[in-house]
Amino acid sequence: MRIQNINNVKKKLQKKHFNLMKILQLQSIIIHIKATFNNTILTLTNSQGQVLTWVSAGSCGFKGARKGTPFAAKKIVEIFLKKSIDYISRCSLIKIYVCGIGPGRENALRGLSSIERPNKITVIREITKIPHNGCRPPKKRRL
């Protein structure tokens, strides 16, 4: 019985230590902006791609067609910066990857430029996938 308790305590300490080390050992972080027509998602990862925190329009209380609006993207960035202030203040380099062509894309980028030290942002990269005449597009809608 006592051995199990000791093992549980060790596991809890290791988890706390791991979470603390995740915060302390950040040299660079990556902010992914995925802007679709229906939603905007911001994800904060470390340099290996492990997710540290994320925010989407749906998680901020927007529903339906309002999730894809520029106003929703602006609010998402505010909440995202509050959630990720610990990580942003401890890192030295910030990379921003933008994916998608949704309406919230520009507002998300503008909002992220309000980071307290914008000289930390070293890379803004466009990673939207463009087909080179790949799959056939869906048929046009008739209204």
C-alpha positions in Angstrom: 0.0 0.0 0.0 2.8 2.4 0.9 4.8 1.7 -2.2 1.8 2.6 -4.4 1.5 5.9 -2.6 5.2 6.7 -3.1 4.9 5.8 -6.8 1.8 8.1 -7.2 3.7 10.9 -5.5 6.7 10.4 -7.8 4.4 10.5 -10.9 2.8 13.7 -9.7 6.1 15.3 -9.1 7.4 14.2 -12.5 4.3 15.7 -14.2 4.7 19.0 -12.4 8.5 19.0 -13.1 7.8 18.3 -16.8 5.2 21.1 -17.1 7.6 23.5 -15.4 10.5 22.4 -17.7 8.2 22.9 -20.7 7.8 26.5 -19.7 11.5 27.1 -18.7 13.2 25.5 -21.7 11.6 27.4 -24.5 14.1 29.0 -26.8 11.6 29.4 -29.7 7.8 28.9 -30.0 5.6 28.6 -33.1 2.2 30.2 -33.4 0.0 28.5 -36.0 -2.9 30.5 -37.4 -5.4 28.4 -39.3 -8.0 30.7 -40.9 -10.8 28.8 -42.7 -14.1 30.3 -44.0 -16.0 28.8 -41.0 -13.5 29.2 -38.1 -10.2 30.6 -37.0 -7.8 28.5 -34.8 -4.6 29.7 -33.0 -2.2 27.1 -31.7 1.0 27.6 -29.7 3.6 24.9 -30.1 7.2 24.5 -29.0 10.0 24.0 -31.6 9.3 20.2 -31.8 5.6 20.8 -32.6 4.1 19.8 -29.2 1.0 21.8 -28.5 1.3 24.1 -25.5 -2.1 25.9 -25.7 -4.7 26.6 -28.3 -7.8 28.8 -28.9 -10.6 28.7 -31.5 -13.6 30.8 -32.2 -15.9 28.1 -31.0 -14.0 27.8 -27.6 -14.4 31.6 -27.2 -18.2 31.4 -27.3 -18.9 32.2 -31.0 -21.4 30.0 -32.8 -22.4 29.3 -36.3 -21.4 31.8 -39.0 -19.9 34.3 -36.5 -16.9 32.0 -36.0 -15.4 32.9 -39.3 -15.7 36.7 -38.9 -12.8 39.1 -38.5 -14.3 40.3 -35.2 -14.1 36.8 -33.8 -10.4 36.5 -34.9 -9.7 39.8 -33.0 -11.3 38.4 -29.8 -9.5 35.1 -30.2 -6.1 36.8 -30.3 -6.9 38.7 -27.1 -7.8 35.5 -25.3 -4.8 33.7 -26.9 -2.3 36.3 -25.6 -3.8 36.1 -22.1 -3.5 32.3 -22.1 0.0 32.1 -23.5 1.7 35.1 -21.7 3.9 32.8 -19.7 5.3 31.1 -22.8 5.7 34.3 -24.8 7.5 36.1 -22.0 10.0 33.3 -21.5 11.0 32.6 -25.1 13.5 34.4 -27.2 12.2 33.7 -30.7 8.6 33.6 -32.1 7.7 32.1 -35.5 4.3 32.6 -37.0 2.9 30.2 -39.5 -0.3 31.2 -41.4 -2.5 28.6 -43.1 -5.8 29.2 -45.0 -7.5 32.1 -46.7 -10.4 32.8 -44.3 -11.6 36.3 -43.3 -10.0 36.2 -39.9 -6.5 35.8 -41.1 -5.5 39.5 -41.4 -7.0 40.4 -38.0 -5.2 37.5 -36.3 -1.9 38.7 -37.7 -2.5 42.3 -36.7 -3.5 41.3 -33.2 -0.4 39.1 -32.8 1.8 42.1 -33.8 0.7 43.7 -30.4 3.0 41.3 -28.5 4.9 43.4 -25.8 8.2 42.9 -27.6 7.5 42.6 -31.3 11.2 42.2 -32.1 10.9 38.6 -30.9 8.9 37.7 -34.0 11.5 36.5 -36.5 9.5 34.6 -39.1 6.1 35.0 -40.6 5.6 32.1 -43.0 2.7 31.3 -45.4 2.0 27.6 -45.5 -1.3 27.5 -47.3 -1.5 24.5 -49.5 -2.2 25.2 -53.1 -3.1 22.4 -55.6 -1.1 22.2 -58.8 -4.2 20.9 -60.7 -4.8 18.0 -58.2 -8.2 16.9 -57.2 -11.4 18.0 -59.0 -13.1 20.8 -57.1 -16.7 20.4 -55.9 -19.5 21.4 -58.2 -20.9 25.0 -57.9 -23.7 25.7 -55.6 -27.1 26.6 -57.1 -29.2 28.9 -55.0 
